[in-house]
Amino acid sequence: MVLFDESRAGKKGTEPEGLAVAEYNGVRYGFVGSERSNFVAVYDLTDPRAPRFTQLLPTTNGPEGILPIPSRGLLAVSSEEDSAEDGVRATVTLFRLGKGAPATPSVVSGDDATGAPIAWGALGALSADPAAPHRLWTVTDAAYAPTRLLTLDTRRAPAVVTTELTVRDADGNPVAYDAEGVYARPGGGFWLAVEGRKGPENKLVLLDERGVTRRTVPLPAEVAAGLGGQGFEGVTARKDAAGREIVWAALQREVAGDPAGVVRIGRYDVAADSWSWYGYRLGTTTVAGDWIGLSEITVVGDRLAVVERDKLNGPAARVKQVHTVPLPSGPAPAGTLPVLEKRLALDVLPALRAGKGWTQEKLEGLAVAGDGTLFAVTDNDALDAATGETVLLDLGKAKRYRYLR
């Protein structure tokens, strides 16, 4: 389920709003616009009694006008929604008839055990699967309940959601976490970074291989007290030289009382049940109302890779970057916030714009798969002030980037 706005489905479903029929290269097509789900569905009408679905065309918000231009192999779609405060603007999008596989979507549903498609959305985190070089784990966030862990098979294009695992509390009941980070542990199970509406609700959650909660780790009270509604945004882990599991977690924004522009990266020693903190200096923005924060963290070799992004989308988007910092060998000295030296590994913005569609805001997932391929994914925000398109990027081998080797 890619673009369907379930929260509005009770009254009008996907709300088909526009319809057009035209012939391209001898094939008669039907185009149906879904105002509430931000797409145009394309059907082959060679046999009008049995239309054959061919693809979805992702649009900006509220597509209504559909204008076929067969003489030029084009289709024009106008979208009515215009909300400057959300960065969503009315647009006209042009699609061209091409050859081969369509450029979108980049992720599709596989079938569950009953043969029904696996529903998904809001994929705001990625982790390599330690047992399968072409498989990634991701997790749904607060847009959906209960929380589910999903696997992505990246050997196929588009990637396929192949399995789902419902997350449960310690008593085995389905639970809804605002999971913003996931790490698949080599020894089995998962770490989740769970964001809270308030600082004290942020926590790390340890799941077993069945998705059952086995441990929760709260933030230290003094850190939690300095957070608003933006907390954990990523989690990763690595064993240290002594074989102790060390969990690393990124906070999205600054903690009150910390130096301006410095956000925290937490180091949690599992055996010692202790936190220490390093600092990361964010970039700056000159756009009124904008901010920059972290949205992912993962270990790559002897460095920590983080996603740094602004909150802008479409033509206004400016900062969608991956930086790396040295992986500290031990805890930070008590009472300090040492700022780690960062290096720009890659600018993801050109890849996000390569499809020539609406540039997505929430670059939120990053992982190096077992075969060494670097992947990134955007959170579609469940169509909340967003177009709803999910973009999974294959960025090539991580080792091609100087600071990701």
Rosetta blueprint (number, residue, H / E / L):
1 M L
2 V L
3 L L
4 F L
5 D L
6 E H
7 S H
8 R H
9 A H
10 G H
11 K H
12 K H
13 G L
14 T L
15 E L
16 P E
17 E E
18 G E
19 L E
20 A E
21 V E
22 A E
23 E E
24 Y E
25 N L
26 G L
27 V E
28 R E
29 Y E
30 G E
31 F E
32 V E
33 G E
34 S E
35 E L
36 R L
37 S L
38 N L
39 F E
40 V E
41 A E
42 V E
43 Y E
44 D E
45 L L
46 T L
47 D L
48 P L
49 R L
50 A L
51 P L
52 R E
53 F E
54 T E
55 Q E
56 L E
57 L E
58 P E
59 T L
60 T L
61 N L
62 G L
63 P E
64 E E
65 G E
66 I E
67 L E
68 P E
69 I E
70 P H
71 S H
72 R H
73 G L
74 L E
75 L E
76 A E
77 V E
78 S E
79 S E
80 E L
81 E L
82 D L
83 S E
84 A H
85 E H
86 D H
87 G L
88 V E
89 R L
90 A L
91 T E
92 V E
93 T E
94 L E
95 F E
96 R E
97 L L
98 G L
99 K L
100 G L
101 A L
102 P L
103 A L
104 T L
105 P L
106 S L
107 V E
108 V E
109 S E
110 G L
111 D E
112 D L
113 A L
114 T L
115 G L
116 A L
117 P E
118 I L
119 A L
120 W L
121 G L
122 A L
123 L E
124 G L
125 A L
126 L L
127 S E
128 A E
129 D L
130 P L
131 A L
132 A L
133 P L
134 H L
135 R E
136 L E
137 W E
138 T E
139 V E
140 T E
141 D L
142 A L
143 A L
144 Y L
145 A L
146 P L
147 T L
148 R E
149 L E
150 L E
151 T E
152 L E
153 D E
154 T L
155 R L
156 R L
157 A L
158 P L
159 A E
160 V E
161 V E
162 T E
163 T E
164 E E
165 L E
166 T E
167 V L
168 R E
169 D L
170 A L
171 D L
172 G L
173 N L
174 P E
175 V L
176 A L
177 Y L
178 D L
179 A E
180 E E
181 G E
182 V E
183 Y E
184 A E
185 R L
186 P L
187 G L
188 G L
189 G L
190 F E
191 W E
192 L E
193 A E
194 V E
195 E L
196 G L
197 R L
198 K L
199 G H
200 P H
201 E H
202 N L
203 K E
204 L E
205 V E
206 L E
207 L E
208 D L
209 E L
210 R L
211 G L
212 V E
213 T E
214 R E
215 R E
216 T E
217 V E
218 P E
219 L L
220 P L
221 A H
222 E H
223 V H
224 A H
225 A L
226 G L
227 L L
228 G L
229 G L
230 Q L
231 G L
232 F E
233 E E
234 G E
235 V E
236 T E
237 A E
238 R E
239 K E
240 D L
241 A L
242 A L
243 G L
244 R L
245 E E
246 I E
247 V E
248 W E
249 A E
250 A E
251 L E
252 Q L
253 R L
254 E L
255 V L
256 A L
257 G L
258 D L
259 P L
260 A L
261 G L
262 V E
263 V E
264 R E
265 I E
266 G E
267 R E
268 Y E
269 D E
270 V L
271 A L
272 A L
273 D L
274 S E
275 W E
276 S E
277 W E
278 Y E
279 G E
280 Y E
281 R E
282 L L
283 G L
284 T L
285 T L
286 T L
287 V L
288 A L
289 G L
290 D L
291 W L
292 I E
293 G E
294 L E
295 S E
296 E E
297 I E
298 T E
299 V E
300 V E
301 G L
302 D L
303 R E
304 L E
305 A E
306 V E
307 V E
308 E E
309 R E
310 D E
311 K L
312 L L
313 N L
314 G H
315 P H
316 A H
317 A L
318 R L
319 V L
320 K E
321 Q E
322 V E
323 H E
324 T E
325 V E
326 P E
327 L L
328 P L
329 S L
330 G L
331 P L
332 A L
333 P L
334 A L
335 G L
336 T L
337 L L
338 P L
339 V E
340 L L
341 E L
342 K L
343 R E
344 L E
345 A E
346 L E
347 D E
348 V L
349 L H
350 P H
351 A H
352 L H
353 R H
354 A L
355 G L
356 K L
357 G L
358 W L
359 T L
360 Q L
361 E L
362 K L
363 L E
364 E E
365 G E
366 L E
367 A E
368 V E
369 A L
370 G L
371 D L
372 G L
373 T E
374 L E
375 F E
376 A E
377 V E
378 T E
379 D L
380 N L
381 D H
382 A H
383 L H
384 D L
385 A L
386 A L
387 T L
388 G L
389 E L
390 T L
391 V L
392 L E
393 L E
394 D E
395 L E
396 G E
397 K E
398 A H
399 K H
400 R H
401 Y L
402 R H
403 Y H
404 L H
405 R L
